[in-house]
C-alpha cells in the first residue's frame, strides 16, 4: 500500500522531492509535538481535577470543623453557665453553713450558760 502512496511522487524533480520530504518531516514532527501537547494537556487536566477534588474535600472538612467548633463553643458557654450556677450555689451553701455554724455556737454558749446556771 505504501507504494501507492509514493506513486504520486514519480516524475517530480529532486528539488521538489526534497521539499516534499522536508514538509513530510515537518508534518511528522508537528504530529509528535501535537501528541506530546495533547498528553501534557490531559495530564494537566487530570491534575486540575485532582486539585479541584482536594479543594472540595478541604471545603467540606472546613465546614465540618466550623460546625464542630460552633458546637464546642456552645458547649463551653453551657459549661461556663453551669460553673457559675454551681459557684453561686456553693456560695449560698457556704453562707448557710456559716449561719448555722454561728447558730450552733450561740446554742453551745446558751447550753454552757444554762449548765452553769443549773450547777449553781
Residue frames relative to the residue before (quaternion, step in Angstrom):
aa qw qx qy qz dx dy dz
X 1.0000 0.0000 0.0000 0.0000 0.00 0.00 0.00
X 0.6238 0.5543 -0.3544 0.4220 3.58 1.03 -0.75
X 0.5911 0.5671 -0.3804 0.4292 3.62 1.11 -0.54
X 0.6352 0.5168 -0.3368 0.4648 3.61 1.13 -0.66
X 0.6245 0.5362 -0.3341 0.4592 3.54 1.05 -0.72
X 0.7166 0.4423 -0.2385 0.4838 3.56 1.02 -0.83
X 0.4920 0.7067 -0.4092 0.3016 3.61 1.21 -0.40
X 0.6446 0.5551 -0.3261 0.4124 3.60 0.98 -0.77
X 0.6342 0.5559 -0.3210 0.4310 3.55 1.24 -0.43
X 0.4864 0.6846 -0.4325 0.3281 3.59 1.21 -0.30
X 0.8039 0.2825 -0.2313 0.4694 3.48 -0.99 0.86
X 0.5416 0.6053 -0.4197 0.4051 3.59 1.21 0.01
X 0.5642 -0.6092 0.4348 0.3486 3.55 -1.15 0.61
X 0.6589 -0.5186 0.3805 0.3899 3.52 -1.29 0.47
X 0.6350 0.5353 -0.3291 0.4495 3.57 1.01 -0.78
X 0.6654 0.4826 -0.2955 0.4868 3.60 0.95 -0.89
X 0.6419 0.5157 -0.3274 0.4636 3.60 0.98 -0.80
X 0.6209 0.5345 -0.3295 0.4694 3.57 1.05 -0.79
X 0.6629 0.4980 -0.2996 0.4721 3.57 0.94 -0.93
X 0.6304 0.5216 -0.3281 0.4720 3.60 1.02 -0.84
X 0.6477 0.5178 -0.3114 0.4641 3.59 0.93 -0.89
X 0.6423 0.5121 -0.3180 0.4733 3.61 0.97 -0.82
X 0.6728 0.4934 -0.2966 0.4646 3.55 0.95 -0.92
X 0.6419 0.5118 -0.3233 0.4707 3.61 1.01 -0.79
X 0.6324 0.5208 -0.3208 0.4753 3.57 1.04 -0.80
X 0.6508 0.5091 -0.3058 0.4731 3.52 1.00 -0.88
X 0.6311 0.5219 -0.3293 0.4699 3.61 1.01 -0.80
X 0.6521 0.5049 -0.3165 0.4687 3.60 0.93 -0.90
X 0.6484 0.5177 -0.3110 0.4634 3.54 0.96 -0.90
X 0.6733 0.4923 -0.2914 0.4684 3.58 0.94 -0.88
X 0.6153 0.5368 -0.3438 0.4638 3.59 1.10 -0.69
X 0.6543 0.5023 -0.3059 0.4754 3.57 0.97 -0.90
X 0.6515 0.5107 -0.3099 0.4677 3.56 0.97 -0.89
X 0.6329 0.5274 -0.3210 0.4671 3.57 1.03 -0.82
X 0.6471 0.5137 -0.3165 0.4660 3.59 0.98 -0.88
X 0.6474 0.5150 -0.3166 0.4641 3.57 0.98 -0.87
X 0.6753 0.4830 -0.2987 0.4706 3.56 0.93 -0.88
X 0.6157 0.5347 -0.3427 0.4664 3.56 1.07 -0.72
X 0.6431 0.5098 -0.3102 0.4799 3.58 1.00 -0.85
X 0.6461 0.5107 -0.3167 0.4706 3.59 0.97 -0.88
X 0.6405 0.5261 -0.3178 0.4603 3.57 0.98 -0.87
X 0.6699 0.4904 -0.3007 0.4694 3.57 0.88 -0.91
X 0.6365 0.5248 -0.3185 0.4669 3.56 1.04 -0.81
X 0.6737 0.4883 -0.2893 0.4732 3.56 0.95 -0.91
X 0.6343 0.5182 -0.3347 0.4658 3.59 1.02 -0.74
X 0.6369 0.5142 -0.3246 0.4740 3.58 1.01 -0.80
X 0.6529 0.5018 -0.3103 0.4749 3.58 0.97 -0.86
X 0.6333 0.5274 -0.3248 0.4639 3.58 1.02 -0.80
X 0.6553 0.5012 -0.3133 0.4704 3.59 0.92 -0.86
X 0.6343 0.5236 -0.3256 0.4663 3.56 1.03 -0.81
X 0.6641 0.4923 -0.2998 0.4761 3.59 0.96 -0.86
X 0.6255 0.5275 -0.3391 0.4642 3.59 1.00 -0.77
X 0.6500 0.5051 -0.3116 0.4746 3.58 0.96 -0.87
X 0.6399 0.5253 -0.3203 0.4604 3.56 0.99 -0.86
X 0.6511 0.5045 -0.3106 0.4744 3.58 0.95 -0.89
X 0.6446 0.5194 -0.3163 0.4633 3.58 0.96 -0.87
X 0.6520 0.5061 -0.3100 0.4719 3.58 0.97 -0.85
X 0.6643 0.4983 -0.3036 0.4671 3.58 0.97 -0.85
X 0.6153 0.5259 -0.3471 0.4736 3.59 1.07 -0.71
X 0.6497 0.5148 -0.3086 0.4666 3.54 0.96 -0.89
X 0.6651 0.4944 -0.2959 0.4750 3.57 0.91 -0.92
X 0.6279 0.5354 -0.3267 0.4609 3.57 1.04 -0.80
X 0.6493 0.5067 -0.3165 0.4706 3.59 0.96 -0.85
X 0.6372 0.5188 -0.3239 0.4690 3.58 0.99 -0.84
X 0.6758 0.4926 -0.2932 0.4633 3.59 0.92 -0.93
X 0.6227 0.5281 -0.3457 0.4624 3.60 1.06 -0.70
X 0.6505 0.5003 -0.3173 0.4752 3.58 0.97 -0.86
X 0.6545 0.5100 -0.3098 0.4643 3.57 0.96 -0.88
X 0.6359 0.5247 -0.3174 0.4686 3.56 1.02 -0.85
X 0.6457 0.5139 -0.3168 0.4676 3.59 0.94 -0.88
X 0.6465 0.5223 -0.3060 0.4643 3.55 0.98 -0.90
X 0.6719 0.4932 -0.2911 0.4697 3.58 0.95 -0.89
X 0.6263 0.5254 -0.3376 0.4667 3.58 1.06 -0.72
X 0.6437 0.5039 -0.3186 0.4799 3.58 1.00 -0.81
X 0.6325 0.5258 -0.3230 0.4682 3.57 1.00 -0.83
X 0.6447 0.5132 -0.3163 0.4700 3.60 0.97 -0.86
X 0.6392 0.5173 -0.3269 0.4658 3.58 0.96 -0.85
X 0.6610 0.5030 -0.3037 0.4667 3.57 0.93 -0.90
X 0.6553 0.5031 -0.3096 0.4707 3.58 0.99 -0.83
X 0.6310 0.5241 -0.3298 0.4673 3.58 1.02 -0.78
X 0.6471 0.5030 -0.3169 0.4773 3.60 0.97 -0.83
X 0.6502 0.5067 -0.3143 0.4709 3.57 0.96 -0.86
X 0.6303 0.5313 -0.3261 0.4627 3.59 1.01 -0.83
X 0.6628 0.5023 -0.3066 0.4630 3.56 0.91 -0.91
X 0.6435 0.5140 -0.3195 0.4687 3.58 1.00 -0.84
X 0.6589 0.4977 -0.3053 0.4741 3.59 0.92 -0.89
X 0.6369 0.5219 -0.3252 0.4651 3.57 0.99 -0.84
X 0.6504 0.5014 -0.3126 0.4773 3.58 0.96 -0.86
X 0.6493 0.5129 -0.3154 0.4646 3.59 0.92 -0.92
X 0.6344 0.5293 -0.3237 0.4610 3.58 1.02 -0.82
X 0.6509 0.5078 -0.3173 0.4667 3.58 0.93 -0.86
X 0.6356 0.5196 -0.3274 0.4678 3.58 0.99 -0.82
X 0.6836 0.4826 -0.2881 0.4656 3.57 0.90 -0.94
X 0.6299 0.5148 -0.3394 0.4723 3.60 1.00 -0.75
X 0.6285 0.5252 -0.3270 0.4714 3.55 1.03 -0.78
X 0.6497 0.5058 -0.3105 0.4750 3.57 0.98 -0.87
X 0.6343 0.5227 -0.3258 0.4673 3.59 1.00 -0.85
X 0.6530 0.5089 -0.3171 0.4627 3.60 0.95 -0.87
X 0.6395 0.5138 -0.3260 0.4698 3.57 0.99 -0.84
X 0.6878 0.4749 -0.2845 0.4695 3.56 0.86 -0.98
X 0.6114 0.5350 -0.3470 0.4685 3.58 1.07 -0.68
X 0.6415 0.5118 -0.3119 0.4787 3.55 1.00 -0.84
X 0.6492 0.5060 -0.3126 0.4742 3.57 0.99 -0.87
X 0.6300 0.5345 -0.3276 0.4584 3.57 1.03 -0.83
X 0.6504 0.5109 -0.3117 0.4677 3.57 0.93 -0.89
X 0.6453 0.5086 -0.3210 0.4711 3.57 0.97 -0.84
X 0.6544 0.5093 -0.3114 0.4640 3.56 0.97 -0.89
X 0.6279 0.5272 -0.3348 0.4645 3.60 1.01 -0.79
X 0.6605 0.4978 -0.3106 0.4685 3.56 0.93 -0.88
X 0.6316 0.5224 -0.3307 0.4677 3.55 1.03 -0.82
X 0.6473 0.5118 -0.3144 0.4693 3.57 0.97 -0.88
X 0.6512 0.5062 -0.3176 0.4679 3.60 0.89 -0.88
X 0.6526 0.5105 -0.3131 0.4641 3.56 0.94 -0.89
X 0.6694 0.4928 -0.2939 0.4719 3.57 0.94 -0.90
X 0.6310 0.5132 -0.3385 0.4732 3.60 1.03 -0.74
X 0.6327 0.5259 -0.3287 0.4637 3.55 1.03 -0.79
X 0.6529 0.5040 -0.3167 0.4685 3.56 0.98 -0.84
X 0.6503 0.5225 -0.3236 0.4465 3.55 1.00 -0.82
X 0.6280 0.5399 -0.3297 0.4532 3.55 1.03 -0.75
X 0.6702 0.4974 -0.3076 0.4570 3.57 1.01 -0.72
